[in-house]
Amino acid sequence: MHFGCGILSRKSDKLAQNAVITLVERVKPDLIILTGDNIYPLPIFSGTANNLKQSKYVAKLMEQFEIPWTMVFGNHDTEPFATHTKSQLCDFYSQQKHCLLKRGDENIYGMGNHIIIINNEDGKVNTCCYA
């Protein structure tokens, strides 16, 4: 989605937000998975390096649906000069009511590696989603 949440990205942020809202309203998913590059803390494109501000924008957008959601980090979510680390963002996201993101096993490289078990209506495991 590359939300910038800065003065330079207002137009593209609004377009991305509207696309997400339209998609979720039409599809009515049971689970939403954000696949990285959710934010873009690159001041020359967005006007800010504050990736926590951008993360709050994403969380507010996702939480409004009241649908379980999770995410993985992309290479742009924490640019080298961004204000917050993946660890700090992981802590923020995992506190959201409908967000399933977990830090993950400390023995696995990366932040936010987690497993979501998806059950059938009868409670049996249907499939696993590795995020």
N, C-alpha and C positions, 0 to 999 in steps of 0.2 A: 504494500500500500504506500510505503514511503511518505508517511505523514511528516511534515516539516514543522507545523505549528509555529511558524514565524511569519514575519511581514512579507517575505518573498514567496511564500508557498500557500497563501490563503486560497487562491483560485484552485490549484491542484488538490489541496486538502478537501475543499468542498466537493469537488468532483469525485474524489475517492470515497469520501464519506457517503455521498448519495448513492454511489454504485454499491457499496456494502449494504446499506439499508435496503435498497431495492432487491438485491440478491437474497438477503435473509428473509425478507417479507414474502418473496415469491416461492422460495425453496422450502421454507419452514423446517430447517434442519433440527436434528436432535442433539447435534454436537457441532461446534465450530472450531476448526483448527487453522490458526494463522501460521503460515509457513515461512516466516522470516522476512527481513527487511520491512518490518511493520512501521518503523520510523526512520528518519533520515536527518540525524543531527550534524548536518554539514552547512555551516553558516553561509557559504557562498550561494547555496541553492535555497535554503529555507530561511535564513536570517537568524538562526539560533543554534547553539550546540547543547542546549538543555534537553537531554534525552529523557529526563524524568518528566518534564512538562509534556513531552510528546507521548510518553508512556501513559500518563494520566488521561490524555485525550483518547488513546486507543482503548484503555480500560473503561472509560465512561461510555464510549461507543458500544463496546461488547456487552457491558453490564446492562444496558438499556433493553436488550433482547430477552433477558432472564432465561438464557439458554446456556448450558454448560459449554465452556470454551477453554482452549489451551493454545499454546504457541511454542514455537522454537525461535531462537535468535538467528538473524541473518548477519551478514558481514557489515551491514550499515546500521544496525541497532545500537552499536557502541563504537562509533568512529574513534580514532586515537585521541582526539581532543574533546570528546564528549564529557559531560559533567558527571556522569554516573557509570559505574561498571555493570557488567552483566549480573554479577552477584547482587548488587544493590537493586537492580531492576527486577531480578527474580524474586527477591524479598517483597518488593512492592506488588508485583502481579499476583503472587501466591496468596496475598491477603484479600484479594477481591472475592466477593461472595460466590460468583459462578465460575471462577477460573480454576482449572484443574492442574495448572502448572506446579510442578515440584522441582526442587533443586536437583534431585537425582543422586545416584550413588557417587560418593566422593572418589571412588576408585576408577570411575570412568571419566575420561577427559571431556571437558565441556561443562556448560552450565544449563540446567533445565532438562537433562536427559531423564525421561520418565516413561512409564508404561500405563496405558489406560486399558482396562479390561472392559470389553463391550459384551453384554449378555443379551440373549434372546428374551422374548417375553416370558418364557418358562423359567428364566433364571440361569440357564446353561450358558457357558461361554460360547459366544459366536465367533469372535475373532479378537485379536489383540492389536492395538494400535501403538506402535513405538514412536514416541515423539522425542 
